[in-house]
Amino acid sequence: VWHTREDWDEVGPKLLKVIKKALDNAGIEIPFPQRVIWKSRE
């Protein structure tokens, strides 16, 4: 998608929604890093 920089505030969120919907429809999940921290009682 090409657009002017001035239009990004309008185009950006719409573009991200279209991309997210396409990925969801294709069954594609994007993993994100997770960290589990266990605290000992000792």
TIKOLLUM-293352 format. One record per residue: residue number from 1; residue in one letter; x, y, z of N, C-alpha, C, CB in turn. Coordinates in steps of 0.2 Angstrom, whole numbers, plus 5000, padded with zeros to 4 digits. Each point is the difference from the previous one (the first is absolute). Glycine has a CB too. Layout:
BEGIN
resi  resn  n.u  n.v  n.w  ca.u  ca.v  ca.w  c.u  c.v  c.w  cb.u  cb.v  cb.w
NUM  a  X  Y  Z  X  Y  Z  X  Y  Z  X  Y  Z
...
% end
This chain:
BEGIN
resi  resn  n.u  n.v  n.w  ca.u  ca.v  ca.w  c.u  c.v  c.w  cb.u  cb.v  cb.w
1  v  5004  4994  5000  4996  5006  5000  5004  5006  5000  4991  4994  5006
2  w  5008  5011  4989  5004  5006  5000  4995  5005  5002  5008  4996  4991
3  h  4995  5009  5013  4996  5006  5002  5005  5005  5002  4989  4993  5004
4  t  5008  5013  4997  5004  5005  5002  5001  5000  5008  4996  5007  4990
5  r  5009  4996  5012  5002  4999  5007  4994  5004  5004  5013  5000  4998
6  e  4984  5005  4999  4995  5004  5004  4994  4996  5001  5004  5010  4995
7  d  4995  4984  5001  4994  4996  5000  5001  4994  5005  4997  5004  4988
8  w  5009  4995  5015  5001  4995  5004  4995  4999  5006  5012  5001  4997
9  d  4986  5004  5006  4996  5000  5006  4993  4997  4998  5005  5010  5005
10  e  4993  4991  4988  4994  4997  4998  5001  4993  4997  4996  5011  4998
11  v  5009  4988  4998  5001  4994  4996  5003  4994  5005  5002  5007  4990
12  g  5003  4995  5014  5003  4995  5005  4995  4995  5003  5009  5009  5001
13  p  4987  4994  5003  4996  4996  5004  4995  4995  4996  5000  5009  5009
14  k  4998  4994  4985  4996  4996  4996  5004  4994  4997  4993  5010  4997
15  l  5013  4992  5001  5004  4995  4997  5002  4994  5005  5005  5009  4992
16  l  4996  4993  5014  5001  4995  5005  4994  4995  5001  5009  5008  5005
17  k  4985  4995  4995  4994  4996  5001  4999  4995  4994  4995  5010  5006
18  v  5007  4993  4988  4999  4995  4994  5005  4994  5001  4996  5010  4993
19  i  5010  4992  5009  5006  4995  5000  4998  4995  5006  5008  5008  4996
20  k  4989  4994  5009  4999  4996  5006  4994  4995  4998  5003  5009  5008
21  k  4992  4994  4988  4994  4996  4998  5003  4995  4995  4992  5009  5002
22  a  5012  4992  4994  5003  4995  4995  5004  4995  5003  5000  5009  4992
23  l  5004  4993  5013  5003  4995  5004  4996  4995  5004  5010  5008  5000
24  d  4985  4995  5003  4995  4996  5004  4996  4995  4995  4999  5010  5008
25  n  4999  4993  4986  4996  4995  4996  5005  4995  4997  4993  5010  4997
26  a  5013  4991  5003  5005  4995  4997  5002  4995  5006  5004  5008  4991
27  g  4994  4994  5015  5002  4995  5006  5007  5002  5002  4992  4991  4996
28  i  5011  5014  5003  5007  5002  5001  5000  5004  5007  5003  5000  4987
29  e  5001  4998  5018  5001  5003  5006  5007  5003  5000  4991  4993  5006
30  i  5010  5013  4997  5007  5002  5000  5002  4999  5008  4998  5009  4990
31  p  5007  4987  5011  5001  4999  5007  5004  5006  5003  5001  4988  4998
32  f  4999  5013  5008  5003  5006  5004  5004  4997  5006  4991  5008  4996
33  p  5015  4994  5005  5004  4998  5006  4996  5000  5006  5010  5003  4994
34  q  4991  4992  5010  4997  4999  5007  5005  4998  5005  4988  4998  4995
35  r  5012  5004  5011  5004  4998  5005  4996  4998  5006  5010  5007  4995
36  v  4991  4987  5008  4997  4999  5006  5005  5000  5006  4991  4993  4994
37  i  5007  5010  5011  5005  5001  5006  4997  4997  5006  5005  5010  4995
38  w  4998  4985  5008  4997  4997  5006  5004  5002  5006  4997  4990  4993
39  k  5000  5012  5012  5003  5003  5006  5000  4994  5005  4997  5012  4997
40  s  5009  4986  5006  5000  4995  5005  4998  5003  5007  5009  4994  4993
41  r  4988  5002  5011  4998  5002  5006  5006  5000  5005  4988  4996  4998
42  e  5017  5001  5000  5006  5000  5005  5004  5006  5000  5000  4988  4998
% end
